[in-house]
Amino acid sequence: MEKAVREGKVRAIGLSNFYPDRFVDMAEYAEIKPAVNQLKANVFCQQWDAEAEMKPYGTHIMAWGPLAQGDPDLQNNPVLEALSGKYGKTPQQVALRYLIQRGIIAIPKSTHIERMKQNLDVFDFELTPDEMESIRPLDKPQDFRWSHRNPELVKFLWNYDKQFNPTNQK
């Protein structure tokens, strides 16, 4: 990828799902630091540790699932509902604005024109520092049982695959 940047074939390098430990390992080795690292990021998964590790390298988080993948808690959260009422926005718009104000690149997926328009209509208001802090406690700890970074889960999946996919044997 660095060769492609030097040759002008691409403008920047992006990563996907490089958690802080793997990101730092790669960034210390690379001559050209990644511009973005695409991670699951939303008001319920705020990625504070990843952001702290990437910032010194000039790398930004690009959110996948910035609207919590349709989690009903996003629509019904009292903090987001109160802010949406104050600003005349939807809870989803407040959630997007939160990410944008943190410097997280948020590109929500939608196939509905009205939702696409709503997702773009987040630049005519700004959350106060106190409002930003009121959203921070919505961050939920990751369920490590289902994390691909959990060695026990990796072993389970590896053994499951060997048991049910005999062509995948060493």
Phi, psi and chi 1 to 4 in degrees:
 res  aa     phi    psi   chi1   chi2   chi3   chi4
   1 MET       -  -38.1  -72.7  -52.8  -60.8      -
   2 GLU   -61.8  -39.1  -70.3  176.8  -36.2      -
   3 LYS   -62.0  -42.0 -179.8 -180.0  176.2 -170.0
   4 ALA   -63.4  -37.7      -      -      -      -
   5 VAL   -65.1  -48.9  170.6      -      -      -
   6 ARG   -60.1  -34.6  -73.1 -171.8 -166.3   99.7
   7 GLU   -83.8   -0.7  -67.7  174.6   -5.8      -
   8 GLY    76.7   13.2      -      -      -      -
   9 LYS   -77.4  -29.1  -66.1  178.3  179.2  176.2
  10 VAL  -136.7  155.1  -63.5      -      -      -
  11 ARG   -91.3  -26.6  -72.7 -175.1  -90.9  177.3
  12 ALA  -155.3  164.9      -      -      -      -
  13 ILE  -107.3  135.5  -64.4  171.4      -      -
  14 GLY  -125.7  149.7      -      -      -      -
  15 LEU  -119.2  168.1  -56.0  173.1      -      -
  16 SER  -139.2  128.0 -178.9      -      -      -
  17 ASN    60.1   37.3  -66.1  -44.0      -      -
  18 PHE   -91.4  104.1  -88.0   62.3      -      -
  19 TYR   -71.1  164.2  -71.7   90.4      -      -
  20 PRO   -48.8  -44.0  -29.7   36.4      -      -
  21 ASP   -63.9  -47.4   54.6  -26.2      -      -
  22 ARG   -70.6  -35.9  -63.9  -62.8   86.6 -142.3
  23 PHE   -61.3  -50.0  172.8   81.8      -      -
  24 VAL   -61.9  -41.8  169.8      -      -      -
  25 ASP   -56.7  -45.3 -171.9   39.2      -      -
  26 MET   -71.9  -45.4 -171.4  -78.3  -44.6      -
  27 ALA   -64.3  -34.1      -      -      -      -
  28 GLU   -68.0  -29.5  -75.7  -66.6  -34.0      -
  29 TYR   -82.3  -35.5  175.7   78.7      -      -
  30 ALA   -74.0  142.4      -      -      -      -
  31 GLU   -80.0  -41.8  -69.6  177.9   34.4      -
  32 ILE  -102.7  115.7  -59.9  172.1      -      -
  33 LYS   -75.4  146.8  -52.9  -53.6  179.6 -150.4
  34 PRO   -65.1  143.0   -2.4    6.9      -      -
  35 ALA   -77.1  -38.3      -      -      -      -
  36 VAL  -138.8  156.5  -62.6      -      -      -
  37 ASN  -132.8  113.1 -176.7   12.5      -      -
  38 GLN   -80.5  118.3 -171.4  179.4   54.1      -
  39 LEU  -131.9  156.2  -62.1  170.2      -      -
  40 LYS   -62.7  118.2  178.7 -179.3  179.1 -178.6
  41 ALA  -147.2  128.2      -      -      -      -
  42 ASN  -162.9 -175.5   56.6   62.0      -      -
  43 VAL   -64.1  -20.2  -64.8      -      -      -
  44 PHE   -96.9   -9.9  -55.7  127.1      -      -
  45 CYS  -141.0   82.6 -176.8      -      -      -
  46 GLN   -87.6  -12.0  -63.6  179.0   19.9      -
  47 GLN    58.9   40.8  -61.7  -70.5   -2.9      -
  48 TRP   -62.5  -42.2  -70.6  101.1      -      -
  49 ASP   -64.8  -43.5  -68.7  -17.0      -      -
  50 ALA   -63.0  -43.9      -      -      -      -
  51 GLU   -59.6  -43.5 -179.3 -178.0   40.3      -
  52 ALA   -62.8  -37.2      -      -      -      -
  53 GLU   -76.7  -31.6  -65.8  -61.7  -23.8      -
  54 MET   -83.9  -29.1  -66.0 -175.4  -39.5      -
  55 LYS   -54.6  -45.8 -167.0  171.8 -168.3  170.6
  56 PRO   -60.5  -19.9  -21.2   30.4      -      -
  57 TYR   -95.3   -0.5  -60.5   95.7      -      -
  58 GLY    75.4   19.5      -      -      -      -
  59 THR   -96.1  135.9  -55.7      -      -      -
  60 HIS  -105.9  150.7  -65.7  -83.8      -      -
  61 ILE   -79.4  133.0  -66.2  173.9      -      -
  62 MET  -110.6  118.5  175.5 -177.5  -83.1      -
  63 ALA   -78.1  127.8      -      -      -      -
  64 TRP  -102.4  138.9   67.2 -101.5      -      -
  65 GLY    71.5   41.3      -      -      -      -
  66 PRO   -64.7  -17.1   25.4  -33.5      -      -
  67 LEU  -107.3   29.4  -66.0  175.2      -      -
  68 ALA    57.1   29.1      -      -      -      -
  69 GLN    50.8   41.7  -60.9  175.3  -68.3      -
  70 GLY    76.9   14.9      -      -      -      -
  71 ASP   -56.2  123.0 -174.2  -25.4      -      -
  72 PRO   -60.3  -22.8   -0.7    0.4      -      -
  73 ASP   -61.9  -26.0  -71.8  -15.7      -      -
  74 LEU   -66.4  -45.3 -174.9   67.9      -      -
  75 GLN   -70.4  -32.2 -179.9   68.2   34.2      -
  76 ASN  -106.2    9.1  -57.1  -42.9      -      -
  77 ASN   -73.4  127.7 -177.7  -83.0      -      -
  78 PRO   -60.3  -37.0  -14.5   20.6      -      -
  79 VAL   -65.8  -48.2  173.0      -      -      -
  80 LEU   -67.4  -38.2  -60.1  175.3      -      -
  81 GLU   -62.3  -43.0  -78.2 -176.9  -29.8      -
  82 ALA   -63.2  -43.4      -      -      -      -
  83 LEU   -69.6  -35.9  -68.1  169.3      -      -
  84 SER   -65.4  -38.0   69.1      -      -      -
  85 GLY   -64.5  -42.1      -      -      -      -
  86 LYS   -61.2  -41.8  175.5 -178.7  176.6 -177.9
  87 TYR   -98.3   -3.9  -68.8  106.3      -      -
  88 GLY    67.7   37.1      -      -      -      -
  89 LYS  -124.1  172.1  -60.5  -67.4 -179.1  177.9
  90 THR   -86.1  160.1   65.5      -      -      -
  91 PRO   -56.9  -34.3  -26.9   35.5      -      -
  92 GLN   -64.2  -40.9  -69.4   86.1  -12.6      -
  93 GLN   -65.3  -39.1  -71.8  170.3  -50.0      -
  94 VAL   -62.7  -43.0  171.3      -      -      -
  95 ALA   -62.5  -42.0      -      -      -      -
  96 LEU   -65.1  -42.5  -71.5  173.3      -      -
  97 ARG   -61.5  -39.6 -176.1   67.5 -156.8  177.4
  98 TYR   -57.3  -48.5  174.6   76.7      -      -
  99 LEU   -63.1  -44.8  -65.5  175.1      -      -
 100 ILE   -61.1  -43.9  -69.6  165.0      -      -
 101 GLN   -65.8  -24.2  -79.8 -175.2 -129.7      -
 102 ARG   -83.1   -4.6  -77.7 -167.5   47.9 -149.0
 103 GLY    85.8   14.6      -      -      -      -
 104 ILE   -89.6  131.0  -66.2  174.2      -      -
 105 ILE   -77.7  119.2  -58.3  161.4      -      -
 106 ALA  -121.6  115.1      -      -      -      -
 107 ILE  -123.8   90.6  -55.0  172.1      -      -
 108 PRO   -71.7  148.0   21.5  -26.5      -      -
 109 LYS   -91.3  132.8  173.5 -173.7  160.2 -168.4
 110 SER  -158.8  148.6 -178.3      -      -      -
 111 THR  -109.0    1.6   57.1      -      -      -
 112 HIS  -101.1  123.6  -59.3   88.5      -      -
 113 ILE   -57.1  -42.2  -60.0  -99.9      -      -
 114 GLU   -63.4  -40.3  -79.0  -51.0  -52.3      -
 115 ARG   -68.7  -36.9  -73.8 -168.8 -163.5  139.2
 116 MET   -60.1  -43.5  -71.4  178.9 -160.6      -
 117 LYS   -63.6  -44.0  -71.0  177.5 -176.1  176.9
 118 GLN   -60.4  -41.2  -81.1 -177.3   -8.7      -
 119 ASN   -64.7  -27.3  -67.8  -20.7      -      -
 120 LEU   -85.9  -16.6  -70.7  170.5      -      -
 121 ASP   -88.9   57.2 -171.7   21.1      -      -
 122 VAL  -126.7   12.4  -65.3      -      -      -
 123 PHE  -106.5    7.2  -62.5  101.1      -      -
 124 ASP  -105.6   13.7   59.6  -12.6      -      -
 125 PHE  -149.6  160.9   73.9  105.9      -      -
 126 GLU  -138.8  133.8 -171.0  170.1  -44.6      -
 127 LEU   -76.8  139.9  -60.9  169.0      -      -
 128 THR   -73.8  163.4   68.5      -      -      -
 129 PRO   -56.4  -38.7  -28.7   36.4      -      -
 130 ASP   -65.6  -38.5  -73.8  -17.3      -      -
 131 GLU   -67.4  -39.2  -68.9  166.0  -18.4      -
 132 MET   -60.2  -43.2  -67.0  -72.0  -70.4      -
 133 GLU   -66.7  -30.1  -80.8  -57.5  -49.1      -
 134 SER   -69.3  -22.2   74.8      -      -      -
 135 ILE   -86.1  -28.4  -65.8  172.0      -      -
 136 ARG   -53.6  -40.8 -168.4  169.0  178.1  157.5
 137 PRO   -67.2   -7.5  -20.0   30.3      -      -
 138 LEU   -71.8  -15.8  -58.4 -177.8      -      -
 139 ASP   -57.3  125.9 -164.6   16.5      -      -
 140 LYS  -105.2  140.1  -62.4  176.5 -176.0  174.9
 141 PRO   -62.1  144.3   11.5  -14.7      -      -
 142 GLN   -67.5  143.8  -63.3 -114.2  -36.5      -
 143 ASP   -80.7   94.4 -175.8   -6.5      -      -
 144 PHE   -64.3  -21.6 -164.5   61.5      -      -
 145 ARG   -58.9  -30.6  -67.6  171.4  -60.3  162.2
 146 TRP  -109.2   21.0  -61.3  109.8      -      -
 147 SER   -90.5  133.5  168.8      -      -      -
 148 HIS   -68.7   -5.4   66.7  -85.6      -      -
 149 ARG   -90.1   -4.0  -61.3  179.6   70.3 -150.4
 150 ASN   -86.3  112.9  178.3  -16.6      -      -
 151 PRO   -56.2  -34.8  -21.3   30.1      -      -
 152 GLU   -66.1  -38.9  -67.2  -53.5  -47.4      -
 153 LEU   -66.5  -41.5  176.7   64.8      -      -
 154 VAL   -60.2  -44.9  173.2      -      -      -
 155 LYS   -62.7  -42.1  -69.9  174.0 -170.5  172.8
 156 PHE   -59.9  -48.1  169.3   79.2      -      -
 157 LEU   -65.5  -39.1  -66.5  173.3      -      -
 158 TRP   -62.0  -47.2 -179.2 -106.9      -      -
 159 ASN   -67.8  -37.4  -72.0  -35.1      -      -
 160 TYR   -61.9  -45.1 -178.2   88.1      -      -
 161 ASP   -63.6  -42.4 -172.0   51.0      -      -
 162 LYS   -62.6  -37.2  -74.0 -166.6  -46.8 -169.7
 163 GLN   -70.6  -41.0 -179.0  179.3   -5.3      -
 164 PHE  -105.0   -2.5  -67.1  101.5      -      -
 165 ASN  -132.8   79.1 -173.4    2.6      -      -
 166 PRO   -60.8  -19.5   10.9  -14.6      -      -
 167 THR   -74.6  -11.6   61.9      -      -      -
 168 ASN  -102.0   46.8 -163.4   14.5      -      -
 169 GLN  -101.0  148.9  -58.2  -69.8  -39.9      -
 170 LYS   -79.8      -  -77.4 -169.8  170.2 -177.9
